[in-house]
Amino acid sequence: MRFLLCLIAVLGLTFPTAAKQVETISIVFVSQKVEHPPVLSNLIEPPDDLGVQGALLALQDNNTTGRFLKQKFTLDTITLAEDANVQQTIDQLVTKGHNLFVLDLPSVSLQTILKQTKHQNVLFFNSRAPDNALRQQACDIRLLHTIPSRAMLTDALAQYLVKKRWKDWFLIQGPHNVDQKFATSLKASARKYGAKIVAEKIWNGGRDAYRSAQAEIPLLTQGEDYDILMVADELGDFGEYMIYRTFDPRPVAGTQGLFPTAWYWTQEQWGALQLQNRFKKQTKRPMTARDYAAWAAVRTIGEAATRTNSKNFDTLNRFVRSQQFELAGFKGRKLSYRPWNGQLRQPVALSAAHSLVTQAPIEGFLHRYSELDTLGFDQPESKCKEFIK
């Protein structure tokens, strides 16, 4: 009899009398279409489903694990026109009870939301905008970044070039605002790692970039002594035409040639190949940096819910920002968020058209806490004082 009572007691502790109800964790993915001016050297049209496909793949991953814990993840996807009132859309969604958002938005729309949305119990993931200002001057405690900043990208490139002793850079910058931002970040990375901009030109080759490049690039680069031609052309307007057209035989890097990115289809190590294959099976195309950033955002929520076994917003929010949080991101290192500006620590791939050249941080660039913090804005460099509070 005593054995039977003990057995009942043990079974009572092991199997609760009431089964746990399925908990639903809702995520909203918000994207915005932006019309760019026509470009000449980018002959491949970008997919119209960038970002969202990465989020959908992560949703599958979350639910694969979640069903064992009685957790169900849902993803509402919203695509807005360029002239849509994004802030009003977010306010309406928050009013309906949503508080977990993956924002695949350009920088202007993202900053509008941060300035005008007064709701505090929300968590925004920036999976698209690389602007350094969002990690420095425009920090917000509600915002985490899964896309690398421009500073992370240019720091990764600078580390590799300095390690190769290609320290003298000839910089050609495009006419657009984003080109200026990338060029500014390149200059900061050069100062940070001991490289030097020995010459700088603004590209204004007219609308026939191919003919202009054939005639002008040899003349433009003649007479300069430099190690590598650096290109700042984020829209892909002319950068491809710089390759093989310099007067002296010089490599090309920056936004074209050897370029830094959060993710590229040539990445295969650390289990990345299985992620690439699953994504390609789902979409019939390669995974891009925006897809990966959206995947990382949705997986962050899933990982937090799994580890805490909770759907409570405050619990999830605290855990994501804690030292206990780690995301397996198929990059050879556990990923986590910087507490001073909300940026996801992550390696950056340095790729050419059909080859992964290397992955930064580069060996030899040391840090007191994590070598990943050699990329982008480290805590002593951070201006996000309100974020830390």
N, C-alpha and C positions, 0 to 999 in steps of 0.2 A: 504493500500500500504506500509506504514512504517513497519507494522507487517511482511509483506511478505519479505521485504528487510532484516529485522532483522533475519528472519527464514533462508533465503538463506545464510546470513553471518555465522550464527551458524553452519549450515550444511557444509558450506565450510571449516570451521575450524575443524569440527569433522571428515569429510570424505574427504581426499585429492582427488584431481581430478585424479591423477595417482596412481594406486595401486603399493605398494612396490613389487619389484621383489624378487624372492626367492634367498637368499644368501647361498652359499655353503661353509661350513667350513670343510676342509679336514684334516684328522688325519692319520698318518702312524704308524702302530704297527710293530716293528721289533723284532724278536726273534731269538735266536741262540741255536741250539742243542749242548749239551755237553755230551760226554760219560764219565760216572763215572765208577770207578772200581766196580766189582761185590761185593755186600754186602750180609751178611748172615742173619741178624736179620730182615731186612726189606722184609717181604715175599710178600707184596703187591706192584706190579709195579706201579710207578707214571704214571698218564695220560700223553699222548703225546701232549695234547692241553692245557697245563697249561698256564695261563695268557691270552691267546687270547680269551677264552670264556668269561672272565670277561669284556674284552674290548667290545666284541660284545653285551653283555647285556647292558652295559652303553650306547652303540650307540643307542639301542632301546629307552632307557630312554631319551636321548638327543633329539631324533627326535619326541618323543611323545609331549614334550614341545615345541620344535622348530617349529613345523608346524603352531602353533598359531602366531608365530612371523615371519613367512616366512623365517625360517632358516632350512637348510638341512645339516645334518652331514654325512660325508662319512668316511669309515675306510678301508685303504689299509693294508693288512696283508702280511708280508714278513717273511719267516722262512729260516734262513741261516744255512749252514753246519758248523761244528766246525772249519774247516780250511778256511772258507770264509773270504774275505777281507771286514770286517764290515765297516771300515772307508770309503773305496771307495764307498760302497753302499750308505752310508749316504750322501756323497758329491754329488753323482749322483742325489739323491732325492731332495736335496736342490737346485741343479742347475735347476731341473724341476719345482721349485716353492713351494715345501713343506717346512713348517717351524714349524709344530707341531708334535712331535714324542713321542710315548710311547716306551721305550726301555726295553724289557724283555731280558736283556743281563747279562752274568757273569761279574764280576768286571774287569777282565783284558781287555775285549773288550770295556767296558764302558770307562775305563781310556784311552785307545788308541784313542777313538773318541774325548774325551775332549782335548787330547794333540795335535792331528793331524788335526782336523777339524777347519779351520780358520773362518768359517762363524759365524757371531755374531747375526744376526737376526733370531735366532732359539730358540725353547724352548724344552728341553728334559725332559721327566719324567722317572726317574729310578723306575721301578716297580719290580725289582728282586734282585739287589745286596745290601746286608745288611752291607757292609764293613764300619767300623767306619772311615777309612781314607777318604772316599768320603765325609764325613761330617766334616772333620777336615783338613788334609793336602792337599787333592786333590779337594778342593771346586772349583766350577765353576758357575759363575753367570747365565749361560744358563741352569743349571741343578736343577730340583726339585725332591724330593724323596717322593714317596707314600708308599714304603715298609719301615717298621721300621728299624732303624739301630740295629746292635747287642747290642749297648749300651742301647738302649731303651728296648730291650727284656730282657737283664740281669738285668737292673735296676728294671723293673717290677717284676721280680722274687725275687730280693733282698728285695724289699719293703715288699712283702708278707711274706717272710721267717723271716725277722726281726720283723715284726708285730706279727708273731706267736712265736717269741723268739727262733727260730731255727737258731742260729747265728754261730755255729761251723760247718764248711763244710769240708767234705772229697771229694777232687776233683780227678776224673779219666778222663784223657784226651786221645783222640785217636791220631793216628800217622799222620793224614793228616793236611795240612796247615790250612784248615778251622776249624778243631778242635782246633788248637792252637789259632786261632783268637777268637773263642768263649770262650776258657778258659781264655785268656787275658782279655776279656771283663768282664767275671765273677769276676776275681780278682779285677778289677777296681770298679765294683759295690759293692763288699764286703767292700773295703776301704771306698767307698762313704757313705755307710749306716751302717757301724759299725759291719759287720760280719767278720769272721776270717776263713782263710783256714788253718785248723789244720793238714792236711795231703794231699799229692799230689802224684799221680802215673800216669805213662804213660801206657796205655793198649797196650800189644803186645801179645795177646793170641793165635796167630797163625790163621790158616784158619778154624779150627773147633771151632768156637766161642762158640757154645752150650756146647761142652764137656769141653772146657777150662774154661768157666764161672762156670759150675757146680763144678769144682775142685778148681779153683783158687780164685774166688771172696770171698768165706768164709775165705780162708787163707789171702788174700790181705787186708781184712777189719778187721781181728781179732786183738785185742789188742789196737785199736784206740778208743779214746773217742770223739765222734762227734754226731751231731744232724741229719744230713741229708747227703746222698751221692749225690754229684753233678757230672753229666756226661756231657762231651763235645764230642759229636759224631754226627756231622751234617749230615754225609752221612748215618747214620742208620746202621752202621756196627756191633756194639756190644752192644749198649746202652740198648736195650730191654732185654738183658740177665742179666743186673744188678739187675732188679727188683725181689724181693723175694729171693735173693741169698746172701745177706750180712750176716756176722756172727751174728751180733746183729740185732734185728728187727728195721730197719731204713727205712724211706721213701726215694724215689729217685726223683731227679728233674734235670732240665737242658734241654738238647735236647730230653731226654726221661723221662718217668714218668710224673711229673708235668712240663709242658713246656709252654713257652711264645710264642705267635703267634699273627699276625695281625688279623687273622680270623680263625674260626673253625666252623665245621658244627653244634656244639651244641649251638651256640649263637642264642637266640630266642627273647630276649628283644628288646625294642625300634624299633619295626618294622622289626627287622632282619629276622624274620621268613618268611615274605613275599618275601624278597630278596633271602633267601635260597630256597624257593619253586620255584620262577621264574627261578633261576639258574638251579635247579635240573630238572625242566621241559625242559629246553633248552638243557641240556648236559647229563642227566641221571647219574650224579655223584654229590658229594658234592662240594661246593665252597672251594677253598684253599686260603692261604695267597697271593700267586702270582696272583690268579684270582681277589681277592679283590683289590690288589694294582693297577692292570691294570684297573679295574672298576673305582676306585677312580681317576685315571689319566684322563680317558676319560670324566668322569663326571665333573671334575674340569674345563675342557675346555667348556663343555656344560653349566655349571653354569655361567661361566664368560661371555659367549656369550649371555645367556639369560638376565643376569643382566645389561649388557651394551648395549644390543640390537645391537651388532656390530660383524663384522667378522674381523675387522682390527687387525693385529697382535700386534701392539704396545698397543692398547687399552686393548686387552685381557691380555697381559703380565703384564701390570701395575696393572690391577684389581686383578689378581690372587695373586699378592704379596702385595696387599693393606690390610689395617685393615678392610675394608668393606667386604672382601671375607669371606664367610663361606660355608662349604660343609656339607650337611646333610648326614652323613655316617652310619646311623643305629647303632651307638655306644653310644647313650645317650648324646652326646655332639656335638656341632658344631666344625668342623675341619677347621684348617687354617695352613698356611705355616710360618715357622720361618724365619724371615727376615735375620738372621745371617748365616744360612747354607742351607736354602731351604727345610728343612725336614717338612713333614706334621705332625702337632701335632695330636696325636690320642691315645685313650686308647689302651692298650694291653691286650689281653685275656690270662688268665692263665688256661690251660686246662689239663685234664687227657684224657684217651682214649675215654671215653663216657660221659664226664661231663665237663661243664664249671665251674671251681672252683670259680673264681672271676675275676674281671677286674681291672687292674691298670690304673691310680695311685690309691694307697690304701689310704683310709681315714686316715688323721692324718699327711700325708706328704704334707706340705704346700708350697706355692710359692707366691711371691709378685704379679705376673701377672696371671699365669694360672698353676694349678696343673699338667696339661699335660706337662709342661716344667720341671717337676721333673724327667721325663724319657728321657734319652739321654743327649745330650750336651746342657746345658743352655748357654745363651749369654756370661756370664763371663768366661765360659770354652771354648768358641769357638776360634779356630785358623783361622777362615775364614775371615780374615780382608779384603782381596780383594773382597770377596763376598759382604760384607756390602757396600763397595764403589760403 
